[in-house]
Amino acid sequence: MVKETLKETEDRMKKTVELLRKELASMKAGRATPALLDKITVDYYGTPTPVNQMATISAPEPRLLVIQPWDKGTLASLSKAILKSDLGITPVSDGTVIRLAIPQLTRERRMELVKGIKKKAEEEKVVIRNIRRDTNELLKEMEDEGEITEDENRRALEDVQKLTDKYVKEIDHVVEVKEKEVMEV
């Protein structure tokens, strides 16, 4: 019973870290990466469709993304969707592909991005701590109901704390890597 609870807790913590990784990957860091377009959806015959499901996205240069739609009729709607997004990049179309030139980030903008990254990381750490609290409460209930002994509860609480420390460190590592990427000129 305790092992299943700990396994579920670790799975929830892993998912939290993965969510942070995905979110940070889609942040613009002055470098062209297809993940920048992950959050953009295009109205494709009445269905909101992610860009990566209707086009090939490549980064031939560090500051350039090339989007080649499989259906040439979607070029206009792709361009509109990119313009409406919060990317702040104007798409350039030549009739067959769309090019997105990623501008160089200013020092101030880099600092703002780092601040946003740290804020997001702190929010995810709170989520990890909330998972710990929920698990600790569940273990306490299990002890109160006689499902586990006091010693098992104490060991389980120590294990939960170790998991919490592990995933908080992992969040710190993810943030450190992203911060280096953003501050790189």
N, C-alpha and C positions, 0 to 999 in steps of 0.2 A: 504493500500500500504506500509506504514512504517512498520507495524507489520510483513508482509511477508518478507520484506528486513531484519529486525532484526532476524527473525526466520532462514532465510537462512544463515545469518552471524554466528549465534550461531551453526548451524549444521556444517558449515565448520570448525569452531574452535574446536568443539567436535571431528570431524574426525581427525584433526591434533593431538590432545592429544592422541586419540586412536592409531594412527599410531606410535607415540612415545612409547606408552606402549608396543605395539607388538614388535617394534624393540628392545627395552631394554630387553624384555622377552627372546629374542633369543640370547642375549649376554651371554657369558660364565662367570659365577660369582663364579666358584669353586664349584658349587653345581650342581648335576645332575637334569635336568629338561627336559621333552620331547620337550619343546619349542626350545631347542638347535638345533633340527633337522628340524625345520620348513622351513628353506631356502634351504635344500638339496633336489634335485630331482634326480631320478634314471630313466635310460632309460629302460622302461618296455614295451617290444614288440614294440619298435619304438616310444613310447610316453613318454615324460618326465613326471614322476609322483612323487608327494611328498612322502617322506618316510611314513608319517602318514596315507597315503591312501593305503598302501600295506603291512603294518605290525602293530603289536601291540607294543607300546613303553611303557615301565614301568621303574620306578626308585625304585627298591627294597631297595637300600641303598642310603645315601646322596651323595656318589661319584660314583655311578654306574648306567648306563642305560642299559637296556636289550631290544633288538629289536628282536621280533619274527615274521618273515615274514609269511604271509598266504600261499605263494607259495614258497616251499623250494628251487626251482630252481633260485630264485632271490638273494640268499645269496651272491654269488660272486659279482653281480652287485651292491648290497647294500654296500658291503665292499669297492668296488672301489670308489663309489660315496662319501663315508665318508672320505676315504683317500684323494680324490681330493679336498674336501671342505677346508675351512679356519679354521676348528675346531682345527686342530693340534692334533688330537687324533687317535691312531691306533686301529682299530677294531679287536677284537679277536673272531673268530668263532669256534664253536664246531660241526658244521654240522646241528644244528637245530636252534640255536639262535646266535645273535651277542652281545657281551658285550663291552661296552665302559666305561673304567675307567677314570674318570675325575681327572686329577692331581691337587694337592694342588697348589694354586697360590702363587707366591712370592710377597713380599711387593711392589717391583718395578712394577710388572705386575698389581697389584691392583691399584696402583697410575695411571698407564697408562690408565686402564679401566675407572677410575673415570674421568680422563681428557677427554677421548673420550665421556663419558656420558654427561659431562657438555657442550662439544662442540656441540653435537647433540641437547641438550636441547636449546642451544642458537639459533641454526638454526631453530628450531621449534617455538621459540619465535618470530623470524623474520617473519616467515610465518604468525603467529597470527597478528602481527603488519601490515603486508601487507594486510591481510583480512580487518583489521580496516580501512586502508587507502582507499582500494577499496570501502568499504561501505560508508565512508565519502564522497568520490567523487560522488558516486551514489546519496546520499542524497542531495548534493549540486546541482547536475543536476536537481533533482526532484524539488528543490526549485526554481531554475532558470526558469524552464518550467512552474511554477505555480501549480504543482501537490500537493505541500504541502506548508504550511506557514512557515515564519521564526521561529516562536515559536515551531512549530512541528519539524522543522529541529534541533533546538537547543536541544530540549528534546531527539530527536533520537540520536544526537551526544553524549549526556551524557550517554544514554543507551549503545551505542556502546563502549564507554570508559569503562563502568562498566563490560561489557562482556569481553573486552580485559584484564582488571585487573584480573577478575575471572579466565580466562583460563591461564594466565601467572602464577598465583599462583598455579593453578593445575599442570602445568608443573614443577614448583619448587618442589611441593610435590612428584610427581612421581620420580623426580631425587633424592630427599632426601632419599626416600625409597630404590631405587636401589643402591644408594651410600652406605647406611648402609649394604645392602645385600653383596655388593662387598667387603667392608672392614672387614666384619665379618670373623673371622678365624675359 
